[in-house]
Amino acid sequence: MSTSHGDGGTIERICDLVSHPTRRVLLRVLRDIETSTTIETVAGEIIDADGNRLDGVEQTEKADRVAVELYHIHLPKMADTGMINYDPETGTIRTNDTIDVAYSVLDTVSGRDDF
């Protein structure tokens, strides 16, 4: 039996979303974006959040790898929960009100080493 939490999906699905480090950073990035954004923009923000200083070539290569992960893994998973609207053809990402549940869980687990 699953525990539902509004339209945001089950608690288990939300916990699964915030259990991955890339998706936690993705949620933080999306929280700061008020309108739609693109995979490329989000990938760049994730690289910047990493805090590592990379030269131009390294940064481009890492951003490309992050964008591929976002495209194939993380964004579809978040879209399946209904928390974002994601168009893989254009790379456009839009949040909606149901993502607030994930933000609340993220705030609760932030700073914990065991999550």
N, C-alpha and C positions, 0 to 999 in steps of 0.2 A: 504494500500500500504506500502510495506516495503522498507527501504532504504538499498541497498546492499553496501558492502564495499569490493570489490574484492572477493577472494575465502574464506575469513574469515567469511562469513555469514553476516546476517543483523546486523545493529547497535543495534537493540533491543536485539538480542541474545547475542551479546558481552556485552552489559550493564547488562543483566541478569547474565552472567558469573561472572562479577566483582562485582556484588551486594552482593554476599555471602562471609562472612569473610573467610571461609575455602578455597574457590576458590581463593581469593585474595592472601592468604599465599601460596597456591599451585602454583599460577603463579609466585610469587617471587622465590620460590624454583626451579621451572622449568627453570627460567631465568638463574640461576647459574649453571645449569647442562648442560654440553656441549654434552654429549652422552646420550644414553638411561639410564633409571633408573628403579627401581621397586617400587611397592606400599609400601613395607616395608621401603625402604629407604626414600621415600617421607613422609610417616607417621611419621617416626622418626624426620625428619627435621621440620615438622609442630609442633610436640610436643616441640622441641627445640626452635622454634620461639615464642612459647607461653610464654616463659620466666618463667614459674612456676617451682619451684624446687620440684621434685617428687622423692619419694624413688623408688627403683627398681621395686617393685610389682605394685605400682600406675602407673609408667611410662609404664610398659608393658601392663597393662589393658587399659590405655588411648590410647596407640599406636594401640592396637587391635581394639578399637572402631573407631578410625580415619581411619584405614585401611578398615574397613567394610564400612564406609561412602564413602570413596574414590571409593571403588570397585563398590558399588551399585548406587551411586548418582553422585558424582562429576566428576569422570573420564569418565563415559559414556556420560554425558552431554557435556563435553569438546570435546570428540571424535565426537559427533554428529555435532558439528560446523566445524569439519575438522581441528581444531587447533593442535590436538595431534593425534598420532597413538597409540592406546591402545589395547593390547592383554590381555583380561581377563583370558585366560587360563594360561599364563605365568606370568601375572602381570607386563609385560614390558610396559613402557611408553616412547614414543619418541615425541619430538616436531618437528614442521616443520615451514616453513617461514610464514605461515598464522597466527601464534600465535603473531607475532609482532604487529598486530592490537590491540590485547588484552593488550599487554604490554604498548602500547601507551595510551590506555584508563585508565589502572591501574595507570600509572604515572600521568595522569591528575587528577584523583580522590583521589589519595593518600593524606592522612592527612585531608580529609573532613569528618566532623562528620555526615553529612546528607546523606552519600552514603554507 
